[in-house]
Amino acid sequence: MPILYGGEIAQFLDVCAVDEALDFIEWLRGQSRPKIDLESCTHLHTALFQLIVAMQPEINSLPGNPFLFRCLSEAARIYPPAQKCLVSESVSRGGDS
């Protein structure tokens, strides 16, 4: 399963396809303070990306994939929780790449 759910955190692993969207939104709706970990995500379907932007769960870790990292960096302009995470990720990676 590309998204592992454990309590209030969802961990995205490898390729996360559109098939995951329904379970993801149901999980998001059932959490008072959902958190997501995208570090191991290599592909994120746009449906999942849109749910992340719309539902605004706390992002514990951005993806290591440079393309996904840039996409979420752009989303951070309108999505403050991603911006907070982005700043800490940028510092840990040694600044802008």
Backbone as JSON Lines, residues from 0, in Angstrom:
{"i":0,"aa":"M","n":[0.84,-1.18,0.0],"ca":[0.0,0.0,0.0],"c":[0.89,1.25,0.0]}
{"i":1,"aa":"P","n":[0.76,2.09,-1.0],"ca":[1.62,3.28,-1.12],"c":[1.42,4.34,-0.04]}
{"i":2,"aa":"I","n":[0.28,4.34,0.67],"ca":[0.1,5.25,1.8],"c":[-0.17,4.39,3.03]}
{"i":3,"aa":"L","n":[0.69,4.53,4.01],"ca":[0.51,3.81,5.27],"c":[-0.1,4.76,6.28]}
{"i":4,"aa":"Y","n":[-1.19,4.34,6.89],"ca":[-1.89,5.17,7.87],"c":[-1.61,4.65,9.26]}
{"i":5,"aa":"G","n":[-1.15,5.54,10.12],"ca":[-0.88,5.18,11.5],"c":[-1.28,6.31,12.42]}
{"i":6,"aa":"G","n":[-2.4,6.17,13.08],"ca":[-2.87,7.24,13.96],"c":[-3.12,8.52,13.18]}
{"i":7,"aa":"E","n":[-2.44,9.59,13.56],"ca":[-2.64,10.88,12.9],"c":[-1.62,11.17,11.81]}
{"i":8,"aa":"I","n":[-0.84,10.17,11.41],"ca":[0.16,10.41,10.36],"c":[-0.03,9.42,9.21]}
{"i":9,"aa":"A","n":[0.09,9.94,8.0],"ca":[0.05,9.12,6.79],"c":[1.41,9.22,6.12]}
{"i":10,"aa":"Q","n":[2.01,8.09,5.86],"ca":[3.32,8.04,5.22],"c":[3.15,7.62,3.77]}
{"i":11,"aa":"F","n":[3.58,8.49,2.86],"ca":[3.49,8.24,1.42],"c":[4.76,7.52,0.98]}
{"i":12,"aa":"L","n":[4.59,6.35,0.35],"ca":[5.73,5.54,-0.07],"c":[5.73,5.35,-1.58]}
{"i":13,"aa":"D","n":[6.86,5.58,-2.19],"ca":[7.07,5.31,-3.61],"c":[6.02,6.0,-4.5]}
{"i":14,"aa":"V","n":[5.35,5.21,-5.35],"ca":[4.37,5.75,-6.3],"c":[2.99,5.78,-5.66]}
{"i":15,"aa":"C","n":[2.44,6.97,-5.51],"ca":[1.11,7.14,-4.91],"c":[0.15,7.55,-6.03]}
{"i":16,"aa":"A","n":[-0.68,6.61,-6.45],"ca":[-1.56,6.78,-7.6],"c":[-2.95,7.28,-7.2]}
{"i":17,"aa":"V","n":[-3.76,7.56,-8.21],"ca":[-5.11,8.08,-8.01],"c":[-5.96,7.11,-7.18]}
{"i":18,"aa":"D","n":[-5.67,5.82,-7.22],"ca":[-6.42,4.83,-6.46],"c":[-6.43,5.13,-4.96]}
{"i":19,"aa":"E","n":[-5.44,5.87,-4.51],"ca":[-5.3,6.18,-3.08],"c":[-6.15,7.36,-2.63]}
{"i":20,"aa":"A","n":[-6.69,8.13,-3.57],"ca":[-7.35,9.4,-3.24],"c":[-8.56,9.23,-2.33]}
{"i":21,"aa":"L","n":[-9.42,8.26,-2.59],"ca":[-10.63,8.09,-1.78],"c":[-10.28,7.73,-0.34]}
{"i":22,"aa":"D","n":[-9.38,6.76,-0.17],"ca":[-8.96,6.38,1.19],"c":[-8.29,7.57,1.89]}
{"i":23,"aa":"F","n":[-7.5,8.33,1.14],"ca":[-6.79,9.46,1.73],"c":[-7.76,10.53,2.22]}
{"i":24,"aa":"I","n":[-8.75,10.89,1.41],"ca":[-9.69,11.93,1.85],"c":[-10.53,11.44,3.03]}
{"i":25,"aa":"E","n":[-10.89,10.17,3.03],"ca":[-11.63,9.63,4.18],"c":[-10.78,9.68,5.44]}
{"i":26,"aa":"W","n":[-9.51,9.35,5.32],"ca":[-8.61,9.42,6.46],"c":[-8.45,10.86,6.93]}
{"i":27,"aa":"L","n":[-8.25,11.8,5.98],"ca":[-8.11,13.21,6.35],"c":[-9.33,13.71,7.12]}
{"i":28,"aa":"R","n":[-10.51,13.36,6.64],"ca":[-11.74,13.81,7.29],"c":[-11.91,13.22,8.69]}
{"i":29,"aa":"G","n":[-11.31,12.09,8.93],"ca":[-11.44,11.44,10.24],"c":[-10.42,11.88,11.27]}
{"i":30,"aa":"Q","n":[-9.49,12.76,10.88],"ca":[-8.43,13.19,11.77],"c":[-8.67,14.61,12.25]}
{"i":31,"aa":"S","n":[-8.37,14.87,13.5],"ca":[-8.49,16.24,14.0],"c":[-7.27,17.07,13.59]}
{"i":32,"aa":"R","n":[-6.09,16.47,13.58],"ca":[-4.86,17.17,13.19],"c":[-4.0,16.23,12.35]}
{"i":33,"aa":"P","n":[-4.39,15.99,11.11],"ca":[-3.64,15.03,10.29],"c":[-2.24,15.55,9.94]}
{"i":34,"aa":"K","n":[-1.33,14.6,9.85],"ca":[0.05,14.89,9.46],"c":[0.43,13.94,8.34]}
{"i":35,"aa":"I","n":[1.27,14.42,7.43],"ca":[1.73,13.55,6.35],"c":[3.25,13.6,6.26]}
{"i":36,"aa":"D","n":[3.8,12.48,5.82],"ca":[5.24,12.34,5.61],"c":[5.43,11.95,4.15]}
{"i":37,"aa":"L","n":[6.04,12.84,3.39],"ca":[6.22,12.62,1.95],"c":[7.66,12.26,1.57]}
{"i":38,"aa":"E","n":[8.52,12.07,2.55],"ca":[9.94,11.88,2.29],"c":[10.23,10.75,1.31]}
{"i":39,"aa":"S","n":[9.51,9.64,1.41],"ca":[9.77,8.47,0.55],"c":[8.92,8.44,-0.71]}
{"i":40,"aa":"C","n":[8.15,9.48,-0.95],"ca":[7.27,9.53,-2.12],"c":[8.08,9.86,-3.37]}
{"i":41,"aa":"T","n":[7.93,9.03,-4.41],"ca":[8.63,9.27,-5.68],"c":[7.71,9.77,-6.78]}
{"i":42,"aa":"H","n":[6.4,9.53,-6.62],"ca":[5.39,10.01,-7.58],"c":[4.11,10.28,-6.82]}
{"i":43,"aa":"L","n":[3.51,11.45,-7.06],"ca":[2.29,11.84,-6.38],"c":[1.26,12.25,-7.42]}
{"i":44,"aa":"H","n":[0.18,11.49,-7.53],"ca":[-0.87,11.82,-8.49],"c":[-1.45,13.19,-8.16]}
{"i":45,"aa":"T","n":[-1.85,13.93,-9.17],"ca":[-2.36,15.28,-8.95],"c":[-3.61,15.31,-8.07]}
{"i":46,"aa":"A","n":[-4.39,14.25,-8.06],"ca":[-5.56,14.2,-7.17],"c":[-5.11,14.25,-5.71]}
{"i":47,"aa":"L","n":[-4.04,13.54,-5.39],"ca":[-3.51,13.55,-4.03],"c":[-2.89,14.9,-3.71]}
{"i":48,"aa":"F","n":[-2.18,15.46,-4.67],"ca":[-1.59,16.79,-4.49],"c":[-2.68,17.82,-4.19]}
{"i":49,"aa":"Q","n":[-3.78,17.78,-4.94],"ca":[-4.87,18.72,-4.73],"c":[-5.52,18.52,-3.36]}
{"i":50,"aa":"L","n":[-5.64,17.29,-2.91],"ca":[-6.19,17.04,-1.58],"c":[-5.29,17.62,-0.5]}
{"i":51,"aa":"I","n":[-3.99,17.48,-0.7],"ca":[-3.04,18.04,0.28],"c":[-3.19,19.56,0.35]}
{"i":52,"aa":"V","n":[-3.27,20.21,-0.8],"ca":[-3.42,21.66,-0.82],"c":[-4.77,22.09,-0.24]}
{"i":53,"aa":"A","n":[-5.84,21.37,-0.59],"ca":[-7.18,21.75,-0.13],"c":[-7.4,21.47,1.35]}
{"i":54,"aa":"M","n":[-6.94,20.33,1.83],"ca":[-7.22,19.92,3.22],"c":[-6.16,20.41,4.21]}
{"i":55,"aa":"Q","n":[-5.0,20.78,3.72],"ca":[-3.9,21.36,4.5],"c":[-3.47,20.56,5.73]}
{"i":56,"aa":"P","n":[-3.15,19.27,5.55],"ca":[-2.59,18.55,6.7],"c":[-1.19,19.09,7.0]}
{"i":57,"aa":"E","n":[-0.74,18.89,8.2],"ca":[0.63,19.29,8.54],"c":[1.6,18.38,7.79]}
{"i":58,"aa":"I","n":[2.59,18.97,7.16],"ca":[3.58,18.19,6.43],"c":[4.82,18.04,7.3]}
{"i":59,"aa":"N","n":[5.11,16.8,7.71],"ca":[6.27,16.54,8.55],"c":[7.56,16.5,7.75]}
{"i":60,"aa":"S","n":[7.47,16.02,6.5],"ca":[8.66,15.89,5.69],"c":[8.29,15.96,4.21]}
{"i":61,"aa":"L","n":[9.01,16.78,3.46],"ca":[8.79,16.91,2.02],"c":[9.52,15.78,1.29]}
{"i":62,"aa":"P","n":[9.13,15.5,0.06],"ca":[9.76,14.39,-0.68],"c":[11.21,14.67,-1.06]}
{"i":63,"aa":"G","n":[11.98,13.58,-1.14],"ca":[13.35,13.68,-1.59],"c":[13.44,13.85,-3.1]}
{"i":64,"aa":"N","n":[12.4,13.46,-3.81],"ca":[12.35,13.61,-5.27],"c":[12.4,15.1,-5.61]}
{"i":65,"aa":"P","n":[13.41,15.54,-6.38],"ca":[13.58,16.97,-6.67],"c":[12.37,17.61,-7.36]}
{"i":66,"aa":"F","n":[11.73,16.89,-8.29],"ca":[10.57,17.45,-8.99],"c":[9.41,17.67,-8.03]}
{"i":67,"aa":"L","n":[9.09,16.65,-7.22],"ca":[8.0,16.79,-6.25],"c":[8.32,17.87,-5.22]}
{"i":68,"aa":"F","n":[9.58,17.93,-4.82],"ca":[10.0,18.96,-3.87],"c":[9.72,20.35,-4.44]}
{"i":69,"aa":"R","n":[10.07,20.56,-5.73],"ca":[9.82,21.87,-6.37],"c":[8.32,22.15,-6.48]}
{"i":70,"aa":"C","n":[7.53,21.14,-6.84],"ca":[6.08,21.35,-6.94],"c":[5.5,21.79,-5.6]}
{"i":71,"aa":"L","n":[5.89,21.12,-4.53],"ca":[5.38,21.49,-3.22],"c":[5.96,22.83,-2.76]}
{"i":72,"aa":"S","n":[7.15,23.15,-3.22],"ca":[7.73,24.46,-2.91],"c":[6.89,25.56,-3.52]}
{"i":73,"aa":"E","n":[6.45,25.35,-4.75],"ca":[5.58,26.34,-5.41],"c":[4.24,26.43,-4.69]}
{"i":74,"aa":"A","n":[3.72,25.28,-4.26],"ca":[2.44,25.27,-3.54],"c":[2.58,26.0,-2.21]}
{"i":75,"aa":"A","n":[3.78,26.04,-1.66],"ca":[4.0,26.7,-0.37],"c":[3.65,28.18,-0.41]}
{"i":76,"aa":"R","n":[3.67,28.76,-1.58],"ca":[3.3,30.18,-1.7],"c":[1.85,30.41,-1.29]}
{"i":77,"aa":"I","n":[0.99,29.39,-1.49],"ca":[-0.41,29.52,-1.12],"c":[-0.78,28.59,0.03]}
{"i":78,"aa":"Y","n":[0.18,27.8,0.49],"ca":[-0.08,26.77,1.49],"c":[0.93,26.92,2.63]}
{"i":79,"aa":"P","n":[0.65,27.75,3.62],"ca":[1.61,28.04,4.7],"c":[2.21,26.81,5.4]}
{"i":80,"aa":"P","n":[1.45,25.71,5.67],"ca":[2.11,24.56,6.33],"c":[3.25,23.97,5.49]}
{"i":81,"aa":"A","n":[3.11,23.97,4.17],"ca":[4.2,23.48,3.32],"c":[5.38,24.44,3.36]}
{"i":82,"aa":"Q","n":[5.09,25.73,3.45],"ca":[6.16,26.72,3.51],"c":[7.0,26.54,4.76]}
{"i":83,"aa":"K","n":[6.35,26.28,5.89],"ca":[7.07,26.06,7.15],"c":[8.0,24.86,7.01]}
{"i":84,"aa":"C","n":[7.49,23.77,6.45],"ca":[8.29,22.58,6.25],"c":[9.4,22.83,5.25]}
{"i":85,"aa":"L","n":[9.09,23.57,4.2],"ca":[10.05,23.88,3.15],"c":[11.26,24.62,3.71]}
{"i":86,"aa":"V","n":[11.03,25.56,4.6],"ca":[12.13,26.32,5.19],"c":[13.05,25.39,5.94]}
{"i":87,"aa":"S","n":[12.52,24.49,6.76],"ca":[13.38,23.58,7.5],"c":[14.08,22.6,6.58]}
{"i":88,"aa":"E","n":[13.41,22.12,5.52],"ca":[14.04,21.21,4.55],"c":[15.16,21.92,3.81]}
{"i":89,"aa":"S","n":[14.94,23.17,3.43],"ca":[15.94,23.94,2.69],"c":[17.2,24.13,3.53]}
{"i":90,"aa":"V","n":[17.01,24.42,4.8],"ca":[18.14,24.6,5.71],"c":[18.9,23.3,5.84]}
{"i":91,"aa":"S","n":[18.18,22.17,6.0],"ca":[18.86,20.89,6.17],"c":[19.55,20.43,4.89]}
{"i":92,"aa":"R","n":[19.1,20.92,3.73],"ca":[19.73,20.55,2.45],"c":[20.79,21.56,2.02]}
{"i":93,"aa":"G","n":[21.01,22.57,2.81],"ca":[22.05,23.53,2.5],"c":[21.6,24.67,1.61]}
{"i":94,"aa":"G","n":[20.34,25.07,1.71],"ca":[19.84,26.21,0.93],"c":[19.16,25.77,-0.33]}
{"i":95,"aa":"D","n":[18.9,26.77,-1.21],"ca":[18.21,26.5,-2.47],"c":[19.09,25.71,-3.41]}
{"i":96,"aa":"S","n":[18.47,24.78,-4.12],"ca":[19.22,23.96,-5.09],"c":[18.78,24.32,-6.48]}
